[in-house]
Amino acid sequence: MQIIYSAKASNELSDFPAQIQVRISQKMSLYSQQPNPIKFAKPISGTELFRFRIGDYRVLFKVSNNIIFVVTIKKRDKAYLNLD
């Protein structure tokens, strides 16, 4: 699967320390190479979004046509506030 980051998600990722950026990028690459990356994700109730847990961070995304579209990347305690 291909990964596409929204402008918001790209900005959020670039604001994290370099070590966290690398960890999230590597994990997302690993997930995208899996035959069914959704099996590693949990759905977010009341939305069409899923989430990957990467340490203390949550990557919220949608899946469509073999594309993982990353909507936002946040620390765990902020990840589920104000979902658009």
Buried (B, 14 or more C-beta within 10 A) or exposed (E): BEBBBBEEBEEBBEEBEEEBBEBBBEBBEEBBEEEEBBEEBEEBEEBEBBBBBBEEBBBBBBBEEEBBBBBBBBEEEEBBEEEE
